[in-house]
């Protein structure tokens, strides 16, 4: 049964005003708030942050958008642009007479499921790292000295939590809930929001096949996160999985010039190394399925 009792309780607040026109207006409103808010964060935050991060001196918001997050200061501003996305999700829910708390699910067991998602992904990545060391060792390139990196974590971890939580609030919170309250078919409330999530990661500056593989991988992530939400009736496990995934990708080992300014290490390849990245994306999808299966088992 796709609609578990927990999921039915999760979407119950969305049934109050499920009209499709509300979803359309909420989407338009939310997109506008996010875009205007992100622009305001970049415009208002650049000058004061330049006093802390000298590499931002002389940049403007447009330059920052094409900076690819290659420095800590750029990453601070890019992650901060997701604050308006979280606020947008709350405004979108308000179109249906719902409060912000209704997007998260019940409080009971929330922390346990969140940290379960974090722990399973962390364990899987540790196994993957050890296996990689034994089978095909790669020389990761140091990016930040450990002491500086650890100091950055004081603000980077909260911003990363906001970034991943904001995306979950929009895609697995608002869209999955409201579409499930309006439509019965799981393709509409599980796959379509995940596809939208995946398309948001399309990069037209890289090899088109690789770009489509990345979209496929992020869409798969969305579907699996949606399934965890469906099973648990809560955003907690999906939030934990998302946070841990992005912690590894953005704060531990990043791809040079690709949102890697806060990474402790850089991978020994770039986005131009298409064949290498295709293999990594394919492997990442397999590992992601194993992580999802592990979390599902742990949640029993």
C-alpha positions as CSV (number, residue, x, y, z in Angstrom):
1,X,0.0,0.0,0.0
2,X,1.6,3.2,-1.2
3,X,-0.4,5.5,1.1
4,X,0.7,4.4,4.5
5,X,-1.4,5.4,7.6
6,X,1.6,7.7,8.6
7,X,1.5,9.3,5.1
8,X,-2.2,9.8,5.3
9,X,-1.7,11.7,8.6
10,X,1.1,13.6,7.0
11,X,-1.0,15.0,4.2
12,X,-4.2,15.5,6.3
13,X,-3.5,19.3,6.7
14,X,-3.1,19.6,2.9
15,X,-6.6,18.2,2.4
16,X,-8.3,21.3,3.9
17,X,-7.9,23.4,0.8
18,X,-6.6,21.1,-2.0
19,X,-7.7,23.0,-5.0
20,X,-5.3,22.9,-7.9
21,X,-5.5,26.7,-8.5
22,X,-4.1,27.2,-5.0
23,X,-1.2,25.0,-5.9
24,X,-0.5,27.1,-9.1
25,X,-0.7,30.4,-7.2
26,X,1.4,29.1,-4.4
27,X,4.0,27.9,-6.8
28,X,4.2,31.3,-8.6
29,X,4.3,33.1,-5.2
30,X,6.9,30.8,-3.8
31,X,9.1,31.1,-6.9
32,X,8.9,34.9,-6.8
33,X,9.7,35.1,-3.1
34,X,12.7,32.8,-3.6
35,X,14.1,34.7,-6.6
36,X,13.6,38.1,-5.0
37,X,14.9,36.9,-1.7
38,X,18.0,35.3,-3.2
39,X,18.8,38.4,-5.1
40,X,18.4,40.5,-2.0
41,X,20.7,38.2,0.0
42,X,23.4,38.5,-2.7
43,X,23.0,42.3,-3.1
44,X,22.8,43.1,0.6
45,X,25.2,40.5,1.9
46,X,28.1,41.0,-0.5
47,X,29.6,44.2,1.0
48,X,29.5,43.2,4.7
49,X,30.8,39.7,4.0
50,X,33.6,41.2,1.9
51,X,35.0,42.5,5.2
52,X,35.3,38.9,6.5
53,X,36.2,37.2,3.2
54,X,38.6,39.4,1.2
55,X,38.1,37.3,-1.9
56,X,34.7,38.9,-2.3
57,X,36.2,42.4,-2.6
58,X,35.3,44.0,-5.9
59,X,32.7,41.3,-6.9
60,X,29.1,42.1,-7.7
61,X,26.1,39.7,-7.4
62,X,26.3,38.8,-11.1
63,X,30.0,37.8,-10.8
64,X,29.1,35.8,-7.8
65,X,26.5,33.7,-9.7
66,X,29.3,32.7,-12.1
67,X,31.9,32.2,-9.4
68,X,30.8,28.6,-8.9
69,X,31.3,28.8,-5.2
70,X,35.0,28.4,-5.4
71,X,35.8,30.2,-2.2
72,X,34.4,30.1,1.4
73,X,33.0,33.6,1.0
74,X,31.1,32.7,-2.2
75,X,29.8,29.5,-0.6
76,X,28.5,31.5,2.4
77,X,26.4,33.7,0.2
78,X,25.3,30.9,-2.1
79,X,24.1,28.8,0.9
80,X,22.4,31.9,2.4
81,X,20.3,32.3,-0.7
82,X,18.3,29.2,0.4
83,X,16.9,31.1,3.4
84,X,14.3,32.7,1.2
85,X,13.4,29.2,-0.2
86,X,12.5,28.0,3.2
87,X,10.4,31.1,3.8
88,X,8.8,30.6,0.4
89,X,7.7,27.1,1.4
90,X,5.9,28.5,4.5
91,X,4.1,31.1,2.3
92,X,3.1,28.4,-0.2
93,X,1.6,26.4,2.6
94,X,-0.3,29.5,3.8
95,X,-2.2,29.4,0.5
96,X,-3.9,26.3,1.8
97,X,-4.5,27.6,5.3
98,X,-1.6,25.7,6.8
99,X,1.1,26.6,9.3
100,X,4.8,26.0,8.8
101,X,4.8,23.0,11.2
102,X,2.5,21.1,9.0
103,X,5.2,20.7,6.4
104,X,7.5,18.8,8.7
105,X,5.3,16.1,10.1
106,X,4.8,15.0,13.8
107,X,7.5,15.9,16.4
108,X,7.5,12.4,17.9
109,X,10.5,10.5,16.7
110,X,11.7,13.3,14.4
111,X,15.2,13.7,15.8
112,X,15.7,9.9,15.8
113,X,14.7,9.5,12.2
114,X,16.8,12.5,11.1
115,X,20.0,11.2,12.7
116,X,19.2,7.7,11.4
117,X,19.3,9.1,7.9
118,X,22.6,10.9,8.7
119,X,24.1,7.8,10.3
120,X,23.3,5.3,7.5
121,X,24.7,7.7,4.8
122,X,27.8,8.4,6.9
123,X,28.4,4.6,7.4
124,X,27.9,3.9,3.7
125,X,30.3,6.6,2.7
126,X,32.9,5.4,5.1
127,X,32.7,1.9,3.6
128,X,32.9,3.4,0.1
129,X,35.9,5.4,1.1
130,X,37.8,2.4,2.6
131,X,36.9,0.3,-0.5
132,X,38.1,3.0,-2.8
133,X,41.4,3.2,-0.9
134,X,41.9,-0.5,-1.4
135,X,40.7,-1.0,-5.0
136,X,41.5,2.3,-6.8
137,X,43.2,4.8,-4.5
138,X,42.8,8.4,-5.6
139,X,45.0,11.2,-4.3
140,X,42.6,13.8,-2.9
141,X,44.0,17.3,-3.1
142,X,44.0,19.4,0.1
143,X,41.9,22.5,-0.3
144,X,41.6,24.1,3.2
145,X,43.9,23.7,6.2
146,X,42.1,21.6,8.7
147,X,42.0,24.3,11.4
148,X,40.5,26.9,9.0
149,X,38.0,24.3,7.7
150,X,36.9,23.4,11.2
151,X,36.4,27.1,12.1
152,X,34.3,27.6,9.0
153,X,32.1,24.7,10.1
154,X,30.7,26.9,12.9
155,X,28.7,28.8,10.3
156,X,28.8,26.5,7.3
157,X,26.9,23.6,9.1
158,X,23.9,25.7,10.1
159,X,23.8,27.2,6.5
160,X,24.0,23.8,5.0
161,X,21.2,22.6,7.3
162,X,19.1,25.5,6.1
163,X,19.9,24.8,2.4
164,X,19.0,21.1,2.6
165,X,16.0,21.7,4.8
166,X,14.6,24.4,2.6
167,X,14.7,22.1,-0.5
168,X,13.0,19.3,1.5
169,X,10.3,21.7,2.7
170,X,9.5,22.7,-0.9
171,X,9.8,19.3,-2.7
172,X,9.0,16.7,-0.1
173,X,7.0,18.9,2.1
174,X,4.8,21.3,0.1
175,X,4.7,19.6,-3.3
176,X,4.5,16.0,-2.2
177,X,1.8,16.8,0.4
178,X,-0.3,19.1,-1.7
179,X,-0.2,16.9,-4.8
180,X,-1.0,13.8,-2.8
181,X,-4.0,15.6,-1.3
182,X,-5.2,16.5,-4.8
183,X,-4.2,13.5,-6.9
184,X,-4.2,9.8,-6.2
185,X,-1.5,8.6,-8.7
186,X,1.9,8.3,-7.0
187,X,3.6,9.4,-10.3
188,X,2.2,12.8,-9.7
189,X,3.0,13.3,-6.0
190,X,6.3,11.2,-5.9
191,X,7.9,11.4,-9.3
192,X,6.9,14.8,-10.7
193,X,8.3,16.8,-7.7
194,X,11.5,14.7,-7.8
195,X,11.9,15.4,-11.6
196,X,11.5,19.1,-10.9
197,X,14.1,18.8,-8.2
198,X,16.4,17.0,-10.6
199,X,15.9,19.5,-13.4
200,X,17.0,22.2,-11.0
201,X,20.5,20.6,-11.1
202,X,20.8,20.7,-14.9
203,X,24.1,22.3,-16.0
204,X,24.2,23.4,-19.6
205,X,27.9,24.3,-19.4
206,X,29.1,20.6,-19.3
207,X,28.8,17.6,-21.5
208,X,25.0,17.1,-22.2
209,X,25.1,13.4,-21.5
210,X,26.8,14.0,-18.2
211,X,24.3,16.8,-17.4
212,X,21.4,14.4,-18.0
213,X,23.1,11.7,-15.8
214,X,23.4,14.3,-13.0
215,X,19.7,15.2,-13.5
216,X,18.8,11.4,-13.3
217,X,20.9,11.0,-10.2
218,X,19.3,13.9,-8.4
219,X,15.8,12.8,-9.6
220,X,16.5,9.3,-8.1
221,X,17.6,11.0,-4.9
222,X,14.2,12.9,-4.9
223,X,12.2,9.7,-5.5
224,X,14.0,7.9,-2.7
225,X,13.6,10.8,-0.3
226,X,9.9,11.0,-1.3
227,X,9.6,7.3,-0.5
228,X,11.1,7.8,3.0
229,X,8.6,10.6,3.5
230,X,5.8,8.3,2.3
231,X,6.8,5.5,4.7
232,X,7.4,7.6,7.8
233,X,4.9,10.4,7.3
234,X,7.6,12.9,8.2
235,X,10.4,14.9,6.5
236,X,12.9,13.8,9.2
237,X,14.6,10.8,7.4
238,X,14.7,12.7,4.1
239,X,16.2,15.7,5.8
240,X,18.9,13.6,7.5
241,X,19.8,11.9,4.2
242,X,19.9,15.2,2.3
243,X,22.0,16.9,4.9
244,X,24.5,14.1,5.2
245,X,24.8,13.8,1.4
246,X,25.5,17.5,0.9
247,X,27.9,17.5,3.9
248,X,30.0,15.0,2.1
249,X,29.7,16.7,-1.4
250,X,30.2,20.3,-0.3
251,X,32.2,20.2,2.9
252,X,34.4,17.1,2.7
253,X,35.4,16.3,-0.9
254,X,34.3,18.7,-3.7
255,X,34.9,18.9,-7.4
256,X,37.2,21.9,-8.1
257,X,35.3,25.1,-9.1
258,X,32.0,23.4,-8.5
259,X,30.6,24.7,-5.1
260,X,33.8,23.4,-3.5
261,X,35.1,26.5,-1.7
262,X,34.3,25.0,1.7
263,X,35.5,21.4,0.9
264,X,38.3,20.0,3.0
265,X,39.6,18.2,0.0
266,X,39.2,18.4,-3.8
267,X,38.8,15.4,-6.0
268,X,41.6,14.8,-8.5
269,X,39.3,15.5,-11.5
270,X,37.1,18.3,-12.8
271,X,33.8,18.6,-14.6
272,X,35.8,18.4,-17.9
273,X,36.8,14.8,-17.1
274,X,33.5,13.5,-18.5
275,X,34.2,9.8,-18.6
276,X,35.5,9.7,-15.0
277,X,32.5,11.7,-13.7
278,X,30.0,9.5,-15.6
279,X,31.4,6.4,-13.8
280,X,31.2,8.2,-10.5
281,X,27.6,9.3,-11.1
282,X,26.6,5.8,-12.0
283,X,28.3,4.4,-8.9
284,X,26.8,7.1,-6.8
285,X,23.3,6.0,-7.9
286,X,24.0,2.4,-6.9
287,X,25.4,3.5,-3.5
288,X,22.3,5.8,-3.0
289,X,20.0,2.8,-3.6
290,X,21.9,0.8,-1.0
291,X,21.7,3.7,1.5
292,X,18.0,4.0,0.9
293,X,17.5,0.3,1.5
294,X,19.6,0.6,4.7
295,X,17.5,3.5,6.0
296,X,14.3,1.6,5.2
297,X,15.5,-1.4,7.1
298,X,16.6,0.7,10.0
299,X,13.1,2.3,10.2
300,X,11.3,-1.0,10.6
